[in-house]
Amino acid sequence: MGNPPPFLKGPLGNGMQRVQVCPDPDKHVIAHVFKVAIDPYVGKLGLLRVHQGTLRPGSQLYVGDARKPVRVAHLWRISG
């Protein structure tokens, strides 16, 4: 699985807690978005690595502590 970055939850400041990540496909999704690109024909593209859970088209994700969901439209596997 490699070395995932530290994932934190809670309010900013002293109340933040580290989240333990385990590669279990049945748990909720924890992913690391490492690049966001905007294509004039496709729209926003987010490159991410899933560290926990299973991601499917149509899934709703919450980025950070934002309460507004982001819907996953298409999934592509990048190689290279």
DSSP file (Angstrom, degrees, kcal/mol; ACC not computed):
  #  RESIDUE AA STRUCTURE BP1 BP2  ACC     N-H-->O    O-->H-N    N-H-->O    O-->H-N    TCO  KAPPA ALPHA  PHI   PSI    X-CA   Y-CA   Z-CA
    1    1 A M              0   0    0      0, 0.0     2,-0.1     0, 0.0     0, 0.0   0.000 360.0 360.0 360.0 -20.5    0.0    0.0    0.0
    2    2 A G        -     0   0    0      1,-0.1     0, 0.0     2,-0.1     0, 0.0  -0.439 360.0 -43.9  86.6-164.2    2.9    2.4    0.4
    3    3 A N        -     0   0    0     -2,-0.1    -1,-0.1     0, 0.0     0, 0.0  -0.871  58.7-155.4-108.6  98.5    3.1    5.2    2.8
    4    4 A P        -     0   0    0      0, 0.0     3,-0.1     0, 0.0    17,-0.1  -0.402  25.4-106.4 -70.3 150.7   -0.2    7.2    2.8
    5    5 A P        -     0   0    0      0, 0.0     2,-0.3     0, 0.0     0, 0.0  -0.307  49.5 -82.7 -67.4 161.4    0.0   10.8    3.9
    6    6 A P        -     0   0    0      0, 0.0     2,-0.5     0, 0.0    14,-0.1  -0.524  44.2-152.8 -69.1 127.3   -1.4   11.6    7.4
    7    7 A F  E     -A   19   0A   0     12,-0.5    12,-3.2    -2,-0.3     2,-0.3  -0.888  14.7-169.6-101.7 129.8   -5.2   12.0    7.2
    8    8 A L  E     -A   18   0A   0     -2,-0.5     2,-0.3    10,-0.2    10,-0.2  -0.880   7.5-170.9-120.7 149.8   -6.7   14.2    9.9
    9    9 A K  E     +A   17   0A   0      8,-2.4     8,-2.8    -2,-0.3    56,-0.0  -0.949  42.1  51.4-135.3 159.0  -10.3   14.9   11.0
   10   10 A G  S    S-     0   0    0     -2,-0.3     6,-0.2     6,-0.2     3,-0.1  -0.468  91.4 -30.3 109.2 178.3  -11.9   17.4   13.3
   11   11 A P  S    S-     0   0    0      0, 0.0     4,-0.2     0, 0.0    -2,-0.1  -0.325  75.3 -91.2 -69.2 151.6  -11.8   21.2   13.6
   12   12 A L  S    S+     0   0    0      3,-0.1     2,-0.4     2,-0.1     3,-0.3  -0.313  94.2  26.3 -61.7 142.2   -8.7   23.1   12.7
   13   13 A G  S >  S-     0   0    0      1,-0.2     3,-1.0    -3,-0.1     0, 0.0  -0.875 124.8 -10.1 111.4-139.6   -6.2   23.6   15.5
   14   14 A N  T 3  S+     0   0    0     -2,-0.4    -1,-0.2     1,-0.2    -2,-0.1   0.653 121.7  69.2 -76.0 -15.9   -5.8   21.4   18.6
   15   15 A G  T 3  S+     0   0    0     -3,-0.3    -1,-0.2    -4,-0.2     2,-0.2   0.430  70.8 117.2 -84.9   2.6   -8.9   19.3   18.0
   16   16 A M    <   -     0   0    0     -3,-1.0     2,-0.4    -6,-0.2    -6,-0.2  -0.481  45.7-164.5 -76.0 139.8   -7.6   17.5   15.0
   17   17 A Q  E     -A    9   0A   0     -8,-2.8    -8,-2.4    -2,-0.2     2,-0.3  -0.948  21.2-115.9-123.7 144.3   -7.2   13.7   15.3
   18   18 A R  E     -A    8   0A   0     -2,-0.4     2,-0.5   -10,-0.2   -10,-0.2  -0.582  26.1-137.2 -78.4 138.9   -5.3   11.4   13.0
   19   19 A V  E     -A    7   0A   0    -12,-3.2   -12,-0.5    -2,-0.3     2,-0.5  -0.847  13.1-130.9 -99.3 128.7   -7.3    8.8   11.1
   20   20 A Q        -     0   0    0     -2,-0.5     2,-0.5   -14,-0.1     0, 0.0  -0.684  23.4-153.4 -79.7 125.8   -6.0    5.3   10.9
   21   21 A V        +     0   0    0     -2,-0.5    31,-0.1   -17,-0.1    -1,-0.0  -0.869  17.5 174.3-105.1 129.7   -6.0    4.0    7.3
   22   22 A C        -     0   0    0     -2,-0.5     2,-2.7     2,-0.1    31,-0.2  -0.995  40.8-114.0-132.3 142.1   -6.3    0.3    6.5
   23   23 A P        +     0   0    0      0, 0.0    29,-0.2     0, 0.0    -2,-0.0  -0.351  62.1 142.9 -76.4  67.3   -6.7   -1.1    3.0
   24   24 A D    >   -     0   0    0     -2,-2.7    29,-1.5     4,-0.1     3,-1.2  -0.934  42.1-156.3-109.3 118.5  -10.2   -2.6    3.5
   25   25 A P  T 3  S+     0   0    0      0, 0.0    29,-0.2     0, 0.0    -1,-0.1   0.656  91.2  60.3 -69.5 -13.3  -12.6   -2.3    0.5
   26   26 A D  T 3  S+     0   0    0     27,-0.2     3,-0.1     2,-0.0     2,-0.1   0.586  90.5  83.0 -90.2 -10.8  -15.6   -2.5    2.8
   27   27 A K  S <  S-     0   0    0     -3,-1.2    27,-0.5     1,-0.2     3,-0.1  -0.305  95.6 -75.1 -85.1 174.1  -14.8    0.7    4.8
   28   28 A H        -     0   0    0     25,-0.2     2,-0.3     1,-0.1    -1,-0.2  -0.280  61.3 -89.1 -67.5 157.8  -15.6    4.3    3.8
   29   29 A V        +     0   0    0     25,-0.2     2,-0.4    24,-0.1    24,-0.2  -0.500  41.7 178.2 -76.4 129.5  -13.5    5.8    1.1
   30   30 A I  E     +B   52   0B   0     22,-2.1    21,-2.6    -2,-0.3    22,-1.5  -0.986  16.6 165.8-126.2 119.9  -10.3    7.7    2.1
   31   31 A A  E     -B   50   0B   0     -2,-0.4     2,-0.6    19,-0.2    19,-0.2  -0.922  34.0-132.6-135.5 157.6   -8.4    9.0   -0.9
   32   32 A H  E     -B   49   0B   0     17,-2.5    17,-1.9    -2,-0.3     2,-0.7  -0.949  15.7-152.9-113.7 111.8   -5.5   11.5   -1.5
   33   33 A V  E     +B   48   0B   0     -2,-0.6    15,-0.3    15,-0.2     3,-0.1  -0.764  20.5 171.4 -84.2 116.2   -6.2   14.0   -4.3
   34   34 A F  E     +     0   0B   0     13,-2.1     2,-0.3    -2,-0.7    14,-0.2   0.533  61.0  21.3-107.4  -7.3   -2.7   14.9   -5.6
   35   35 A K  E     -B   47   0B   0     12,-1.3    12,-3.3     2,-0.0     2,-0.4  -0.945  54.2-165.9-159.3 139.4   -3.7   16.9   -8.7
   36   36 A V  E     -B   46   0B   0     -2,-0.3     2,-0.3    10,-0.2    10,-0.2  -0.997  14.9-179.1-125.4 127.5   -6.7   18.8  -10.1
   37   37 A A  E     -B   45   0B   0      8,-3.0     8,-3.5    -2,-0.4     2,-0.6  -0.937  18.9-143.9-125.4 148.5   -6.8   19.9  -13.7
   38   38 A I  E     -B   44   0B   0     -2,-0.3     6,-0.2     6,-0.2    -2,-0.0  -0.959  15.2-168.8-115.6 117.7   -9.5   21.8  -15.6
   39   39 A D  E  >  -B   43   0B   0      4,-3.1     4,-2.0    -2,-0.6    -2,-0.0  -0.885  21.7-139.4-105.3 133.6  -10.1   20.7  -19.2
   40   40 A P  T  4 S+     0   0    0      0, 0.0    -1,-0.1     0, 0.0     4,-0.1   0.762 103.2  35.7 -65.3 -22.7  -12.3   23.0  -21.4
   41   41 A Y  T  4 S+     0   0    0      2,-0.1    -3,-0.0    -3,-0.0    -2,-0.0   0.758 129.5  29.3 -99.4 -29.4  -14.0   20.0  -22.9
   42   42 A V  T  4 S-     0   0    0      1,-0.3     2,-0.3     3,-0.0    -4,-0.0   0.821  95.4-140.1 -99.9 -39.2  -14.2   17.6  -20.0
   43   43 A G  E  <  +B   39   0B   0     -4,-2.0    -4,-3.1     2,-0.0     2,-0.3  -0.868  58.6   2.9 110.9-148.3  -14.4   19.9  -16.9
   44   44 A K  E     -B   38   0B   0     -2,-0.3     2,-0.5    -6,-0.2    -6,-0.2  -0.600  61.7-168.0 -79.9 132.9  -12.7   19.3  -13.6
   45   45 A L  E     -B   37   0B   0     -8,-3.5    -8,-3.0    -2,-0.3     2,-0.5  -0.987   1.2-165.1-120.8 126.0  -10.4   16.3  -13.4
   46   46 A G  E     -B   36   0B   0     -2,-0.5     2,-0.6   -10,-0.2   -10,-0.2  -0.951   7.4-153.5-113.3 124.1   -9.1   15.1  -10.1
   47   47 A L  E     +B   35   0B   0    -12,-3.3   -13,-2.1    -2,-0.5   -12,-1.3  -0.847  30.7 162.6 -94.6 126.2   -6.2   12.6   -9.9
   48   48 A L  E     -B   33   0B   0     -2,-0.6     2,-0.5   -15,-0.3   -15,-0.2  -0.931  37.2-136.6-142.6 162.0   -6.4   10.6   -6.7
   49   49 A R  E     -B   32   0B   0    -17,-1.9   -17,-2.5    -2,-0.3     2,-0.5  -0.992  23.0-138.6-121.3 124.6   -5.1    7.5   -5.0
   50   50 A V  E     +B   31   0B   0     -2,-0.5   -19,-0.2   -19,-0.2     3,-0.1  -0.727  24.4 173.5 -85.4 122.8   -7.6    5.5   -3.0
   51   51 A H  E     +     0   0B   0    -21,-2.6     2,-0.3    -2,-0.5   -20,-0.2   0.650  69.0  14.6-100.4 -21.7   -6.1    4.3    0.3
   52   52 A Q  E    S+B   30   0B   0    -22,-1.5   -22,-2.1   -29,-0.2    -1,-0.3  -0.986 105.6  14.1-154.7 141.9   -9.3    2.7    1.8
   53   53 A G  S    S-     0   0    0    -29,-1.5     2,-0.4    -2,-0.3   -27,-0.2  -0.325  81.5 -71.4  91.8-173.6  -12.7    1.8    0.6
   54   54 A T        -     0   0    0    -27,-0.5     2,-0.5   -29,-0.2   -25,-0.2  -0.992  35.4-153.7-128.6 130.6  -14.1    1.3   -2.9
   55   55 A L        +     0   0    0     -2,-0.4    -5,-0.0     4,-0.0    -2,-0.0  -0.902  18.5 173.6-108.7 129.7  -14.8    4.1   -5.4
   56   56 A R    >   -     0   0    0     -2,-0.5     3,-2.0    18,-0.0    16,-0.2  -0.924  42.3 -87.2-130.7 155.0  -17.5    3.7   -8.0
   57   57 A P  T 3  S+     0   0    0      0, 0.0    16,-0.2     0, 0.0    17,-0.1  -0.409 116.7  30.4 -60.0 137.1  -19.1    6.0  -10.6
   58   58 A G  T 3  S+     0   0    0     14,-3.4    15,-0.1     1,-0.3    16,-0.0   0.295  88.3 136.7  93.9  -8.7  -22.0    7.8   -9.0
   59   59 A S    <   -     0   0    0     -3,-2.0    13,-2.9    13,-0.2     2,-0.5  -0.339  49.9-133.7 -67.4 152.2  -20.4    7.8   -5.5
   60   60 A Q  E     -C   71   0C   0     11,-0.2     2,-0.3    -3,-0.1    11,-0.2  -0.943  23.5-171.0-109.7 130.4  -20.6   10.9   -3.4
   61   61 A L  E     -C   70   0C   0      9,-3.0     9,-3.2    -2,-0.5     2,-0.5  -0.861  17.6-140.6-118.4 153.0  -17.5   12.1   -1.7
   62   62 A Y  E     -C   69   0C   0     -2,-0.3     2,-0.6     7,-0.2     5,-0.1  -0.970  17.0-144.7-113.0 123.0  -16.9   14.8    0.9
   63   63 A V    >   -     0   0    0      5,-0.5     3,-1.7    -2,-0.5     5,-0.2  -0.782  62.5 -41.1 -92.0 120.1  -13.6   16.7    0.4
   64   64 A G  T 3  S-     0   0    0     -2,-0.6    -2,-0.1     1,-0.2   -55,-0.0  -0.378 116.6 -33.1  63.6-139.3  -12.1   17.7    3.8
   65   65 A D  T 3  S+     0   0    0     -2,-0.1    -1,-0.2   -55,-0.1     2,-0.1   0.254 101.1 129.3 -96.7  11.3  -14.6   18.9    6.3
   66   66 A A    <   -     0   0    0     -3,-1.7     0, 0.0     1,-0.1     0, 0.0  -0.411  50.9-152.5 -66.7 141.4  -16.9   20.4    3.6
   67   67 A R        +     0   0    0     -2,-0.1    -1,-0.1    -5,-0.1    -3,-0.1   0.467  69.3  97.1 -94.1  -2.8  -20.5   19.3    3.9
   68   68 A K  S    S-     0   0    0     -5,-0.2    -5,-0.5     1,-0.0    -2,-0.1  -0.784  74.6-133.1 -87.8 121.5  -21.1   19.7    0.2
   69   69 A P  E     -C   62   0C   0      0, 0.0     2,-0.5     0, 0.0    -7,-0.2  -0.383   7.4-145.2 -76.1 153.0  -20.8   16.4   -1.6
   70   70 A V  E     -C   61   0C   0     -9,-3.2    -9,-3.0    -2,-0.1     2,-0.4  -0.979  17.0-139.7-114.0 125.1  -18.8   15.9   -4.8
   71   71 A R  E     -C   60   0C   0     -2,-0.5     2,-0.6   -11,-0.2   -11,-0.2  -0.718   9.3-132.7 -91.3 134.6  -20.2   13.3   -7.2
   72   72 A V        +     0   0    0    -13,-2.9   -14,-3.4    -2,-0.4   -13,-0.2  -0.752  28.0 175.2 -84.5 117.9  -17.9   11.0   -9.1
   73   73 A A        +     0   0    0     -2,-0.6     2,-0.3     1,-0.3    -1,-0.2   0.930  61.1   4.0 -90.0 -54.9  -18.9   11.0  -12.7
   74   74 A H        -     0   0    0    -17,-0.1     2,-0.4   -18,-0.0    -1,-0.3  -0.941  60.0-149.1-133.3 152.7  -16.3    8.9  -14.5
   75   75 A L        +     0   0    0     -2,-0.3     2,-0.4    -3,-0.1    -3,-0.0  -0.990  14.5 179.9-124.8 133.0  -13.3    6.8  -13.4
   76   76 A W        -     0   0    0     -2,-0.4     2,-0.6     2,-0.0    -2,-0.0  -0.981  23.6-134.4-127.3 142.6  -10.2    6.2  -15.4
   77   77 A R        -     0   0    0     -2,-0.4     2,-0.4     2,-0.0    -2,-0.0  -0.869  21.6-148.0 -96.3 125.0   -7.2    4.2  -14.4
   78   78 A I        -     0   0    0     -2,-0.6     2,-0.4     2,-0.0    -2,-0.0  -0.768  16.8-177.0 -95.0 133.4   -3.9    6.1  -15.2
   79   79 A S              0   0    0     -2,-0.4    -2,-0.0     1,-0.1     0, 0.0  -0.983 360.0 360.0-129.4 143.7   -0.9    4.1  -16.2
   80   80 A G              0   0    0     -2,-0.4    -1,-0.1     0, 0.0    -2,-0.0   0.393 360.0 360.0 130.2 360.0    2.6    5.3  -16.9
